[in-house]
């Protein structure tokens, strides 16, 4: 999975919210929902909140995610880290 924009990340977060809700992890879906609500704020804020929430999912929901979902989550975190690093150098 590759994000070409913050909109792509936003859509991924919405998808992840639905997965977590379906699998009775509403506690984690609420964290992702909070991060997704930051899309209207600064890019750095959105990326930072998304990274925090996704790390929480990675640590606490790996048992409810399948292998592809775990790979996608790791990819999302790596891309967010790279984007934040680029923003930090700007």
C-alpha positions, 0 to 999 in steps of 0.5 A: 500500500502506498499513500500519495497524499494525506487523503489516501492516509485518511481513507486508510484510517476510515477503513481501519476504523471499520475493521476494528469496529467489526472485530469489537475493538471499538477502543482502538477504533476511537483512537483512529477516529480521533486521528482521522479528525485531525485531517483538517488541521496541519499536516504535521498534526495529522501525521503525528496523531495518525502515527500515535494511533496506528502504533497503539493498534499495532501493539494492541490489536495484532491478534485481530488483524490478518497478515495483509492488514499487519503489513499494511499497518507497518507500511503506513507507519513507515510512510508516516515516519518518512513524511514527518522526517521530510516535514522536519527538514523543511 
